[in-house]
Amino acid sequence: MVIGMLMFPDMTQLDFTGPYEIFTKLPGAEVRTVSLSAGPVVANGGLRFLPDARVDDAPAFDVLFVPGGPGVGAVMEDRALLGFVRERGLHARYVTSVCTGALILGAAGLLKGYRATTHWLSLDLLPLFGAIPVSDRVVIDGNRITGGGVTAGIDFALSMVAEIGSPETARMIQLVIEYNPAPPFASGHPSVADASLVEEVRKARKAQQQQREEQAKRAAAWYCG
């Protein structure tokens, strides 16, 4: 079981590192990280990652995984990288993402007709790619498995382990990493946060979301038009 994890500049590192921590504990799995170049990939916030391979030299994947982050917009407009994601996704056993990584899958034409989730701020962009938005922590539709925003990557990865390994293995990994969330505030999703706080976040991210929508519309015309 080869799990290919895409990396790109300005990705959200927790989208990536949460699932990575869990995937590397799955018996029999080989985790391979790939990016456009062999040099360090700088995530949003400055953390640097060194890929195992460039996309041109990447092995075949049983699982394709794509994280999200501010850099998603640039990836959606990179036809070469989208072509790689599309080609690998069409041949993978599982096509997966966390957070706004779903927009990359969508832009590559891999979510058309599928139920999927992403970060709550970008959920309304999924229909641009023919996807059916679902506001759940993890959404499984056939071999398309998507996780919500950032921290949902841990739930996503444990669900993946249960799917490709076994529920018992997933429960064991959850215990090993002591994943027993007890958030100090009830503000982790619009469904539980104060309406005023949700509106404040929407206003703060308005310009970014408008730019992302424009990028998504342009990208949708390539593989989804």
N, C-alpha and C positions, 0 to 999 in steps of 0.2 A: 504494500500500500504506500504509494509515493504521494505525499501531500505537497503540492507546489504553492508557495506563498509569495504573492507579488509584493514588491516594495517600490515606493516612488517618493520623490521629494515632497515634503510637507504633508506626509501621511500622519494620522494620529497614532502615536506609538502604542497606546493601550488597545486600540482596535487590533493591532498586530501582535503585541506581546502576550495579551491575555490568551488568545487561542494557541499561540506558539507554545506557551508553558504547558498547556493541556495536551496538545498534539504530540509533543515530544515524550509524553508519558504513556502513550498508546502503544502497547506491545505490537511489534511487527511493522510499525509505521516508520517510514523514512521521510523526514521533513526537509524540503529543499527551498531555500529562499532565492528569489530571482529579481533582477531589475534591469533597466536598460543598459547600464554600464557596470563595469567591475569595481568602480570606486565606491567610497562610502555614500550611503543614502542618509540625508539629514532629515529627520522627522520634524514635524511641527513641535517647537519647543527646544530644538537643538540636539536631541539625542541622535547619535550616529550609529548606523547599522552597516555591516559589510555583507553583501550578498554572496551566496554560494556560487551563483552562475549568472551570466547575462542571459537575456531572453533568447538571443541567437543560439546559445549553447545549452539551453535548458533541456532536461530529460522529459520524457512523457510523464504526465500526471494522472493519477487516479482521482485526485481531488484538486480542484482549482479553488484557491482562496484569494479574495481581494479585500483589503481593508479600506477604510474611508479616511476623511480628513480634508483640510483646506486644499490640498493638492489635487483633489479629485477633478476640479474644473479643468486643469491643464491636461490631465490624462484623457478626459472626455474629448479633447480637441487634438489629441495625438493619434492620428490614424494608424501609424505603425504599431503603437502599443495596443490600441484597441483591436487591431487585426490579430495580434498575438493572443490577446485575451479571448477573442472570438474563436480562433482556431483551436486553442487548447480547451476551451469550454465545450465545443462541439464534440470533442473526443474524450472528455473526462467522464468518469463514473459519477462524480458529484460536482456541481457548480455552486460555489458558496461565496458569501460575503458577510461583512459586519459593517454596520453604520452606513455611511454614504458610499461604501464600496458597491452597494447595490446599483447606484447610478452608473458606475463603470460597466457592470454586467449588463445593465439595460442599454447603455449606449452601444455596447458590442452586439446587441440584438439577441441576448441570451435569456431575457425575461419575458418576452412577448407571450402573453396568454397565461403566465404563471402568477400565482399569488406570491407576494414578497413584502418584506418590511425594510425599513431603513431608519435613520434618525428622524425624530418627530418633525423637525423643521423642514425636512425634505420629502416627507411622505407624499405630498401632493405632486411631486415631480415624476413619480413612478409611472403614472398613466401616459406620459409623453412617450414612453418606450413600450407601450402596450401591456405593461404589467398591471396587476390588480393589487392595490395597496391594502395592507392589513396592519393595523396598529397593535401588533403583538410583539412580545419579547423575542420570540423565535418563530419563524414560519417555515414549514416543510411542505413543499408541493412537488411530488415526484422526486427527482434528483436535484432540485433547486432548494437550497437551504440558506436562509438569510437571517441575520440577527439585527436587532435594533441598534440604538446608539451606544457606542463606546463600551460601557461596562457590560452590555448585553453580550459582548464577545465571549465572556466566560460561560454564560448559559448556552450560547450557540455551540461552543466547542464541546461542552459536556453532552449536549444533544447529538452532536456529530459522533462522538465516541460511542454513545449508546446505539447509534444507527449502524456504524461500520464495525464496531466491536461488540459490546454487549452492555445492557444497563448495569450489570454488576461491576464491570470495569469502570464505567462512568462514575458510579457511586464511590468506588474505591479511590479514584483520582480526586473526586470532590473532597473526600475526607483527608487525603494526603495534603492537599493544598489549603485545607481548612477554609473552604468556601462556605461560610455561614453568615451571609450578609445581615447586618442589623443597622441600616443607615441612621445617622443621627437626626436627620430631618426628613419629613415627608414632602420632598420637593423634587424628586427624581424624574417626574414625568408630568405632562400637562393634566393628566387625569387625577393627580393627587396634589399638585402644587396650587398655591393661591393664584387666582386668575390675574391679579395685579402683577405677580412675579412673571407669569407666562407672557403677559403683554410687554413687560419690560424687556425680557429676553428677545421677543420678536422684534421690537423696535431697535434694539442694539445690533441685531443680525440682519436687519432689513436690506441694507446695501449688499451685503455678502450673498444673501439669498436671491436677490434680484439678478446679480451677476451669474450665480449658479444656474438660475432658470434660463437665462439667455444662452449659456454654454450648453445646457441640456437640450434645448430646442435645436441648436445647430447640430449637435451630435446625433440627435434622434433622426435627422434627415438622412444620415449615411446608411445605417443598417436597419432602421425601423420605419423609414418613410414609405 
